[in-house]
Amino acid sequence: MPFGAQITPSGVRFRLWAPSCEQVRLCIDTKPALPMTDCGSGWFGLTAPHACAGTRYSFEVNDGQHVPDPASRFNPIDVHGMSEVIDPAAFNWQDGAWRGRPWAEAVVYELHVGAFSPEGTFAGVRKRLDYLVELGVTAIELMPVAASPGARGWGYDGVLPFAPDSCYGRPEELKALVQAAHAKGLMMLLDVVYNHFGPEGNYLHLYAKMFFNERHHTPWGTAINFDGPGSGTVREFFIHNALYWLEEYHFDGLRLDAVQAIFDDSERHILTELAVRVHTSLSARPQVHLILENDANVAHHIGPGGYVAQWNDDIHHALHVLCTGEADGYYMDYVDAPIRHLGRCLVEGFAYQGATSPYRDHAPRGEVSAHLPPQAFVSFLQCHDQVGNRPFGERITAIASEPAVRAAAVIYLLAPAIPMLFMGEEFAATSPFLYFCDFGDELRAAVTQGRRREFGRFARFANLALLAAIPDPNLEQTFLQSKLDWGSLAEEAQAGWLTFYRNLLTLRRNVIVPRLAGMRGGAGAFAVFATAGLRVTWHLGDGSTLRLLANLSDETVSTTAQPGESVFATSAEAAKGVLGPWAVAWTLANSEGIA
């Protein structure tokens, strides 16, 4: 890796790209600072014979400002402190027999390391791997773990993208988690953020102003420079970051956050270059999966040699509107015909494929996605964004009826697209998932006020007392409230939900997944009937036909029963075409019409 600290036979080689500096000095532990050699093109370097694994170091730039290594492999005392030299070869990997899993087998479980377990650590996640295997998931997706300021946070304000956050444990503990997951047949996916750096602890502007490009702006400020002067080094920084997590940590894939905020007018977009480099470098590991989150519904990055799938916000929004009736914010784009939007998502991927979006001032949104197979889309009913960006972090089970939520779960967990659960969803966790952070004094008040100002635009928060009741993101209690309450599984209601989810995922594993390989785009069709009735048909990869019949309303409707053998039905009547409120029926038939 051309960045950071590298252990060599002659000592540790330190490198820093600091094009905004005339000189840089290396600070090792408490020893006097050493001048680094100007290597040209903004690079400074020095090999220290007395440095080794465990050595702590920082760089002195400009007028004595001490900064951590932006490519630090570990920062043991938060993001403002010294970096630590890590020997990437020191961990004794024993997962050589692991070959990954095909994407069609993926059932993703998104979790926040700090809030998932009582310990709030990598080791805490490791203790519950057997639970996740028994649940029926096949892939764990960690929310970002790159070092962020403070002792808690979602991870999307990371500033040291190569360093696992010390609040979760050391690098070897993360590697031990990945290795243990592989031993149990679980893929490990990591959420990475390449669209911005967090507002605290980002020192790049002091010594590498070319890391940013004023021509482009994101919701978080000036965009990262992927297409201006000096962008070649910046591009390499992030490409090597992707390779680093996949190679040094043996992750099975990456989820790239909010790529609509990555701006690049280069002839070859950074997303394309990153995917090509990853697949070329890891050609011996064909089961490495790259996933996108893209609010713009751009579809052209998905396909062989690129990205295997993309989060599908549209299906979440359609299901959410059907279950809750909410119409605020971006949900307004789905209230006109939520059942039709859902049907299109199930068979074509995106609901918005170029249509104008009322929420976005009637600007067109999205690209055609109907040519892509269903497994190119990740479906979900909850995720960190859709729960945590609510003012009180309510999960859908707190705002929708149980029959509605169960019906939605039956649909998205058994449909051919890739399902993703958010931690605790499977037992209807009663704990909220709130937005929490731990910024320094300068940002604390601004974050609290900004969040309340954001929600103050909604009619319900005209009540100032209700507005003031929104939890303060900076308080430790806000984070503690967001931790899963595992003790609640002793409750009958939570245990019942868990059994429900386990049964559905068993059905998916045994009945649906073996038939998905070879599915192509254009393999489905849907029709809407009654107020919120939906009929969907898919031709699966093995030639069989999967059919869905659903009534997502409080009414009772009757229709023609689906041909084929019953896979699942919320009632015996639903299997016969008599659909009570929130009724769902699945059937399956092979090419001869018999399941």
N, C-alpha and C positions, 0 to 999 in steps of 0.2 A: 504494500500500500504506500503510495507516494506521500501521504500525509501523516503527521503525528510522529510518535516515538516508535522506532523499530529496533529490536534487539539484534545486534550483529556480533560476529566473533571478536571485534575490536571494541565493543562497548555498545552504548545505545546511541543511535543516530536520531537526532531531533531535527525536525523541519517545520517551518512555518511560512505560509504565503502571506506576506505583509506588504503589498505594493504601495500602501500609503505611508510607509515608514522609510526613513533613511538608515536606521540602525535598529537592531533587535538584540536583546541580551537574554541569555538562558539562566534561570534561577533554579538551582537544585537544592532541595531541602533548605537548610539554613546557611549554605555556603555562599560566598560572594558571587555576584552575577558574572557570567562569562559572555563576552561579545561573540555573536554568531557571524558567520561568514556570509557576505552578500553573494549569492550564487547566480544572480541575474533574474530577470523577468519577475521580480517581486519576491523571489524565494530567498530564505535565510536558512542556513544549516550549521550543525555542529555535532560531532560525535564525541561523547563523553566516556572515556575508558572506565571511570569509576562508577558509572551509573549501571543499574541492573533492574530486574523485576522488583517492584515494590518501591523504587525510588520515586519521590514526589518532586514535581517540577512545575514551573510556570514560565511565562515569557514576560519580559519587561519591554514595553513599547513606548514610543514617544517620550514623554517627560516623566518616566518612572512609573507609569501605570502597569500594574501586574495583571496579567490575564491568563486564564487556563488555556490549554490546548484545545482548539476547536474540534480536533479529531481525537480528543482524549478517549481512551478505552475505559477509563474509570475516574470519577471524581469523588473521592471518599467523603469530603466535607462540603457538600453542596456545590452549586455551579460557580460560585465566586472564589472557591478555594483552589488549592493546587491540584494538578492532575497526578495520576499515579501510572507508572510504567507497568504494563501488563504483558506477560509472556503468552502470546496466543497459542503456543504449542504446549503449554504446561498441563492443560486439562487432559485427563486420560479418557478419551472417547471410546465407548464400547458399543456403539450403535452401527457398526459396519455392515450388519446384515439388513439394516433398514433401507428400503427402496422407495419409500413414499407410498402414496395411494392415488389411484385415478381420481380426477376431479369429480366425476359423476357419483362417486361414493361419498362426497363431502356432505356432512351435516355439521354446520359451523356453530360454535358456542363462543360468543363474544364476552370477554370478562375484563374487569379492571382489577389489576393485581392487588391494589391496596384495599379495595372494598369487597373482594370476593371471599376472603377468609378472615378469621379472627386475627391471625398473625399479620395479614396484609403484606406478605412477602412472596418471593418465588417459591420458597420452601412450603409456605402455606398452600399455594396452588398445587404443589406436588402431592401433598397429603390427600387431596381430593380427586386424584386422577381416576381411581377405581369407581368413584361415584359417577364421573362423567362417562366412563366406559359403559357402566350399567344403564345410564340414562339413554345411551344410543347415539351420542355424538361421535364424530370421527375426526374433527378438527377443532382445535382451540385457537381462537384469535385473541391475542393480547392487545388491549388498547396500548397506545404508545408508552414505551418504557424509557425512552431517551431522557437524559437528565434534565430536569426542570427545576425552577427555583422553589425552595421551601421543602416542607416535609410531606406535602400532599398536593394533588392536582390531577386533572384528567390526563395529562401528558401531551396535549396539543400545543402547549407553550414551551416545548423543549428547546434548548439552546446548545446542547452538546449531543448531536445525533448519533455518535458512536459509543456513548457511555451509558450503560444501564444505570438507572437512577439508584443511588445508594440507599434510598429509603426502602427499596424492595430487596436489597441484598447485593452481594458481590457478583462479578461476571461469572465465576465458576458456579455460583448457585443458579443462575439463569441457564447455564449450559447443562447443569444437572437436571433441571426441570425438563428441558428439551429432550435429553437422553431418556429420562424416565417415561415421558410421554410416548416416545418412539417404541420403547419396550412394551407398551400396552396397546400399540397399534394406532396411536393418535397422531395426526398431523399437527404441526405447530405453525401458526401463521402470526405475523407481526404487523401491526398498524404502524406505518411510518409517515412522517409529515415533511413533504418537500416543497410546500407552498409558502412557508414563512418560518421565521424564528420567533420565539416568545419575546415579550417586551422587557423582561428582566433577565440580566445575565448574558445578553448577547453583546459581546464586545467587538464584533467584526467591523462595525462602522468606525472604530478607532484606528484600525491598522489595515483594513482591506475594504475600502469603500466600494471597490468594483464588485463586491459580492452582491450589490443591489443595483437596480436599474430604475432610475426616476421616470423613464418613459411609461412604465407600467405600475399600476397600483392595485392592491388587494384590500379586502376588508380589514386587514391587520397592518396596513401601511405600504411602504415602497416594496415592490416585488423583488424576488430573488432574480439575479441577472443570469438568464439562460441564453441571451441573444445579443448582448452588447459587448463593448471592449472588455477583455479579461474573462469572458464567459466560458472559454475553454476550460480553465482551471475550475471554475464553479461547477460546470457540468461533470467534470471528473470527480469532484468532491462527493456529489450525490450518487453517481454511478458506483463509485467505490463503497459508498455507504450501503447501497443495496447488496452488493456482492459480499460485503463484510458480514452482514446478518445471515446471509444464506450459506456462506462458507465457514466462517469462524464459529458460528452458533448453530449451524445445521438446521436453521429454520426451513420449513417446506414451502414457504411462500410469503409474500408481502401484500398488504392492502395499502394502496397509496391514497392518502386522505385528500379530499376536496381538490382534485386536479383541475377543476375549472378555474382555480386561482393560480395555476402555473401558466405563465405567459411566455411564449417563445415564438418569435417570427423567423427563426432559422429555417433553412431549407429542410433540415431533418429535425423534427421536434424532439425535445429531450425525452418525452415519453417513449417515442419510437426507439431512440438510441439506447435508452436504458433497457428496454425489453430485449433488443437484439444482443446487447452486451451480456445480459444475464443468461439468456438461452445459449449463447455461444460459449461463454465461460463455463457453464454448468451443463454442457451437452451430455455428460455421463449421468446426469440426474434429470431424466425427462419428466419426472413427477414434481417439478418445482412450479408453483402456481403464482401468477401475478394477477392481482385483483384491483380494480379501480373504484373509487367513489367520485362521481362526476354529476353535479347537480344540473349541468347543461344537457344531460342525456346524449352525449356524443357517443356514437356507436363504432366509429371506424377504427378505434384502437383495439377492438376485440377480435381475436381470431388467431390462427396458427402463427407461431413466431412472435406473437404480441401478448395480449392480456387474455386470460382465460374467462374472466367474468367481470361484471360490474354490479355494485349495489343498486337495487331497483327501488328508489324512493317512491316511485309511482304506485307500486303495489301496496306499500305500507300506507300511503295516503288514502288510497281508495278503500282499503279495509278499515282504516281508522274512521273515515267519514261514515261508512256503513254501520260500524259498531257504536259510534258515539254521537253522530249527528253534528259534530263540531264543524264550523265553517270559517273560523278565524284564519288569518295569515294565508299560508300556501294551501290550506285545505279548501279555500274558495275555488281553486281550479278543478275540484273534483265533485262539488256538490250538485252540479247540473245533472250528472248521470253516473253516480259512483259504481253502479253494478256494471255498466258498460265499460268504464275505465278498468275495472277489475278483470273483466273478460278479456280485454285487449292485452293487459299485462300477462295474463296466464298463457296466452297463445303467441303473442308477438314481442314480449319483453316490455318495452316502454309504452305507456299510455300516450305520452306526448312525443310524437315523432315528426315535429315540425309545425304542429298547430300552435296558434297564439295562446299565450298564457295570461289570463286576466290579472293574476297576482303580479306578473312582471310587466305591467302596463301594456298588455296585449302584444308583447314582443314574441316572435316565434321561438319555440323551444324544442330542441331535440333533433335527432336524425332517425332515418328509417332503421328499424331494428328487427323487422319481421323475418329477415333472412337468417337470423342467428338462432342456434338451437336454444331450448329453454335453459340448459345448464350454463349459458352465458350470462345468466342473471341470478343474483342472490336476493331471495325473498325473505321478508321478516315482518313481524307484527310489532316488535319492540327493538330498540337499539339504544346506545348511549345518547345519541342526539335527540331522538324522538321522545325519550323519557326525560333526560336531564335538562333539556332546554325548555321544559315547562317550568313555570315559576315555582311550583312546589314539588317538582320531580315525580308526579304521580304516574304509576304504571297503569296500563290500560285496564287492568282488573279493578282499579279504583274508580274508573270513570265510565265503564260500560258494563252491561249485564253479563252474568256468567254464561248464559246460552250463546250470546253474541260472540264472546271471546273464544269459547270452545269451537264454535262453527268456523271462525276465522282460522284458528289453529289447525283444524282438520283440513282446511283447504290448502294452506301454505305448506304444511308438513308433508302432505302426500302428493302434491303437484310435482311435475317433472323438474321444475327449476330447483336450484340449490337452496335449501332452507337454512336460516340462521336464527338461533335463539339468543336472547340477551340474558345474562346471568340472573338466575332466580325466577325467570319467566316460567320455567317448568313446574314450579310449585306455587305459582301466584304469590310471589314474595310480597309481604305487606310493607316492607321497608321501601321508602322512595329511593330514587337515584337523583341526587341534587347536583347542581353545578358547584364545585368546590375548588379552592386554590389556596395558596399560601404565599402571596406576594409580600414584598417588603413594604415599609411604611409609605413610600411615595406612591405606590399603586393601589394600596388597599382601599382607600376611600373612593378612588376613581372607579374601581371595579364594582364596588357595592352600589354606588350612585348610578353608574351606567346601566347596570342590570335592572335596577328599579325604574330608571327612566325608559328603558326599552319596553317594559311591561306596562308602564303608565299610559301607553297609547291605546291600550285595550279598554273597552267600556267598563268591564267588571272592576277595573282598578281605579275607577274614579273615586272609589272609597279609599281614602288615604290610609285608613287603619289597615285595610287589607293589603295595600301596597307596602306598608311598613312591615307587614308580617312575612314578606318574602325572605327566606333565610339568607343571612349574610354569607356569601361564598367563602370569606376569609376565616370564619370561625371554625375551630376544630370540630365543634359539635355538628356542623353541617356535614362534614365528612363522616363522622361517626354514625349519623343517622342513615347514611347511604350504605353502610355495611350490611351484607346479607345476614339475616337472622336464621342461622341453621337450626336453632332450637325450635323454630316454628314448624319444622317437619314432623314434630310430635303431634301437631294439631291435625284433626281429622280432615279439615278442608284442604290444607296444604298437601297432606299425604295423598288425598284423592286426585289432586291436580297432577302430582308427580306420577302416579300410576297411569293417568290418562296420557300424559306425554310419552312415557316409556312405551306404552302399548302402540301408540301411533308411530313412534320411531322404529319399533320392531317390525311393524307392517311395512314401513318404508324400506327397511333393510332387506326383508325377505321377499317382498312382492314387487316393489317398484324399482329399486336400484338395479337388480340384475337385468332389467329390460331396457335400461336407458342408453347403453353404449350404442353409438351409431345414429342417435337421433339427429335430425337436421332441422333447419328452419322451415317454416311453412308446414309443420307437421300437425298443427292444431286448428280448430275452428270453434267458434262460440256463438251462442244465440241467447238473447235476453227475452224473458217472458214475465208476465204479471208485473208487480211493482218492483220487485228485486229478486226475480228468479233468474237463474243462470244455468245454462247447459253448455258443457265444454267437452270436446272430443280431441284426443291426441293419438297419433299413430307412433308407437314407441319403436325403439331401435331394433327390437327382435321381431317386429311385424305385428305385435299384439296391439289392441286398442284399449286405451284407458278413458273412462268417461266419468265426468263429474256432474251431479245434479245438486243444486243448492237453492235455498230460499233464505235470503238474508234480510228478513223483515219480521214484523210481529204478526203478520197475517198468516192464514193457512191457504195454500194453493194446491191444485191438483194438476198433474201433467202426465205424459206418457212415461212409463218406467223405462229405465235404461237397459239395453240388452247386455248380456254378459253375466258373470258370476259376481256376487257381492263381495267387495273388498272391505268396505266399512259403511255403516249407516247409523245415523243418530237414533233411528227407530225402525221397527219393522215396516211401518207405514211408509216411511221415507224411501225405503228400498223399492216399494211398489209404486212410487210416484205421487203419494199423498204427503205433501211437504208441510208439516206444521211450522210454527215460528222457528227460525234459525235451524232448519233441518238441512242435513247434507248427506248425500249418498254417493259412493264410489263403486264402479263396476269395472271388470276387466274381462276381455275376450281375446282369444288368439285369432289368427287369420282365418280359422274355420268357424269362428263365432263361439267357441267354447273356451272357457278360462282354463 
